[in-house]
């Protein structure tokens, strides 16, 4: 394929810019935080919306006929995964709200087994609470991420790692 020389220059510039963007998003915590905040604090997504979406999906799944059971299960699992992502975000950025939004064991037990792995559960863990404060020139954009570092047989595993 014989492309004109300027096409290769343009492709090179695009690849360099894409590399910088990918590096910035994956390596700089403040970029990841802004992306998470934008996604989870959008007007269309609130804790009530996420919980309601899951409850509706579970109700549809439980009432589904054998013909529609699979599509209802897929929708339910998708809603559960969306809630899981939201709850992980809360666990890192606002543990108090995470605890307030967490399902109790009775509610969790009433959910279908297909989504049990995607729903938080009570667990006793010993470790160190880690709080990472991220400064920004604009004080309104400062934030803290939380995690728990535990000692296990492998030497130590942060759960969830606040700085990754």
C-alpha positions, 0 to 999 in steps of 0.5 A: 500500500503506497500512502502519501507521506503526509498520511504517515505523519498524521497517523503518527501524530494521532498515535502519539496523542492517543498514547498520551491520553491513555497514559494520563487516564490510566496513570494519573489518579485525578483523571480517573477520579474525574471520569468516575465522578462524571459517570457516577454523579451524572443527573441520570444516575443517582443511588436511588436510580441504581437501586430502583433499576436493580429492583425492577430488573429482579422483579421482571426476572422473577415474573419472566416466562421461560421464553423471556427468562434469558433476556430478563436475566441478562438485564438483571445481571447488567443492572447488578454490575452497574450497581457494583461499579457504583458501590466500589466507587463509593467504597473508595471515595465515601465509605459512610455513604457506601455503608448507608447504601449497602444492602443488608443480609436479608435483602441480599439473601432475597436476591436471585442467586445469579447476581449474588456475587455482584452484591456486597456482603458483610465481611470481617477484615483485619488490616490498616485503613489507608486514606490517600488525599489527592491535592489539586490547585483548585481546592474544590477538586481535592479528594480522598480515596480509602482502602484497607491493606490486609496481610495475607499469605502472599505478604499483603494485598490492598482491598480495594487499593486506594492508589491504583 
